[in-house]
Amino acid sequence: MSRSSIAKPKMPPNLSKPAQDFWRSITEKYEVSSPDLVLLTQACRAMDRAEQCRRAVDKEGVSQLDRYGNRKPHPLVAEERQQRDLVRRAIATLNFEVEEADADG
């Protein structure tokens, strides 16, 4: 079956432009099964969450004062790392050949 006769999967709503571009780069290059679309959707949403965390940390700083006045790491630093790791694991699980810049937004 040629790629042109296969219906393109519907992009999830509310993805950022970089996540939309990533979705398109995968769905235009690969034939993606239904279970893989779930994982691809999770990866795109994780890309967006990681970027939201990065912007918040950029604005608020990498550390914060706790109620006792002690400096603590901003909790979104760890969350950003976890979301970026989820993206990398999803891509590895799907076995797509993706350029690093595409996956990290």
C-alpha positions in Angstrom: 0.0 0.0 0.0 1.5 3.3 -0.9 1.9 6.1 1.6 -0.4 8.4 -0.3 -3.4 6.0 0.1 -3.0 5.8 3.9 -5.1 8.3 5.9 -2.9 10.7 7.9 -3.5 10.4 11.7 -5.3 13.3 13.3 -3.0 15.6 15.2 -3.9 16.0 18.9 -5.3 19.4 19.8 -3.4 22.1 21.7 0.1 21.2 20.7 2.7 23.9 20.4 4.2 24.7 17.0 7.4 22.7 17.7 5.4 19.7 18.9 3.1 20.0 15.8 6.2 20.1 13.6 7.6 17.0 15.4 4.2 15.2 15.0 4.2 16.0 11.3 7.8 15.0 10.8 7.0 11.5 12.2 3.6 10.9 10.7 4.8 12.0 7.2 7.8 9.8 7.3 6.4 6.7 9.1 3.3 4.6 9.0 2.3 4.9 12.7 0.0 2.3 14.3 -2.8 3.2 16.7 -0.8 2.1 19.8 2.2 4.0 18.5 0.1 7.1 18.0 -0.8 7.1 21.7 2.9 7.0 22.6 3.7 9.7 20.0 0.9 11.9 21.5 2.4 11.4 24.9 5.9 12.4 23.6 4.5 15.6 22.0 2.7 16.6 25.1 5.8 15.9 27.2 7.8 18.1 24.8 5.3 20.9 25.5 5.3 20.3 29.3 9.1 20.3 29.4 9.2 23.6 27.5 6.6 25.1 29.9 8.8 24.1 32.8 11.9 25.6 31.2 10.1 28.9 30.6 8.9 29.0 34.3 12.4 28.2 35.6 13.9 30.8 33.3 11.5 33.4 34.7 11.6 32.3 38.4 15.2 31.1 38.7 16.6 27.6 39.3 16.2 27.9 43.0 13.7 29.2 45.5 13.5 30.0 49.1 11.5 27.7 51.3 9.4 28.9 54.2 12.5 28.8 56.5 14.5 31.0 54.1 16.7 28.1 52.8 17.5 27.9 49.2 16.0 24.9 47.4 16.1 23.7 43.8 13.0 24.8 41.8 10.8 21.8 41.6 10.2 22.4 37.9 13.9 21.7 37.1 13.3 18.0 38.0 10.0 18.0 36.2 11.6 19.4 33.0 14.2 16.6 33.2 11.5 14.0 33.6 9.5 15.2 30.7 12.5 15.3 28.4 13.4 11.8 29.5 9.9 10.7 28.7 10.3 12.1 25.2 13.6 10.3 24.7 12.1 7.0 26.0 9.0 7.3 23.8 11.2 7.8 20.7 13.4 4.9 21.6 10.4 2.7 22.2 8.9 3.7 18.9 12.3 3.2 17.2 12.0 6.3 15.1 15.2 7.8 13.7 14.8 11.4 15.0 17.3 14.2 14.9 18.1 15.4 18.4 17.0 19.0 17.6 13.5 17.6 16.6 13.1 15.7 19.8 14.2 18.4 22.2 12.1 21.2 20.7 
